[in-house]
C-alpha cells in the first residue's frame, strides 16, 4: 500500500487515483448488471410461464422490487 511517507507520490494523487478507480469499478458493475438485466428480460419475454416464474426472481433482485411489486408480477 502506498502512503505519502513511503513514496514520492503526493497523497492527493493517491486519493484521486483511488477515487477514480472506485468510480470505474462502479461503472463497470452498472454495465455488467445492465447486460445481465437485458439478457434476463429477453429470456423472460420469450419464456413459458414456468420459466418466467423463475426469471421474476432475477428481475426483482436487479430492479430492487419490493415484495408487493413481486406479487403484482406473479
PyMOL commands that set and color helices and strands:
alter all, ss='L'
color gray80, all
select helices_A, chain A and resi 11-46+49-62+67-73
alter helices_A, ss='H'
color red, helices_A
deselect
rebuild
show_as cartoon
